[in-house]
Amino acid sequence: MITQLTVQELAALMKHAAGVTVDANDLERRPDSAFNDLGLDSLGLLGIVGELENRHGRALPPDAERCKTPREFLALVNTTLMAGA
C-alpha cells in the first residue's frame, strides 16, 4: 500500500503536533506560502516530522525539518514514503 501525505493531513498535523490552525483549502490554494507566514516555526515542523516518523516507522531525511513551504515539505515526504513502499 502506497501512502502519501495530503494537504488535508498536513493541516491536521499542523494543528495536532504544532498547535497551528490552518485551513486545508487555504494550504491547497497557497502551497508556496512560507511556513513562518502560516504561523509554523521550526520547532513545530520538527514536531510534525517526529509524528510522521512514528506513524510510518521510518526516519525522514534531515531536509524535512528545513523545508520552507507546504509544497516543498509534501514533495519531500511523499518521495520518501513512495521510495519505501
JOJOBEL-V594992 format. One line per field, one symbol per residue. phi: phi as a letter, one per 30 degrees, with the letter a starting at -180 (. if undefined). burial: I if it has 24 or more other ideal C-beta (glycine too) atoms within 12 Angstrom, else O. A space follows every 50 residues. Layout:
BEGIN
phi->???
burial->???
END
This chain:
BEGIN
phi->.ccbdcddddddddddcbiccbdedddddbdcddeeddjccddddddded dddddciadceededcdcbeeddddddddddddcd
burial->OOOOIOIOIIIOIIIOIIOIOIOOOOIOOOIOOOIOOIOIOOOIIIIIIO IIIOOIOOOIOOOIIOIIIIOIIIIIIIOIIOOOO
END
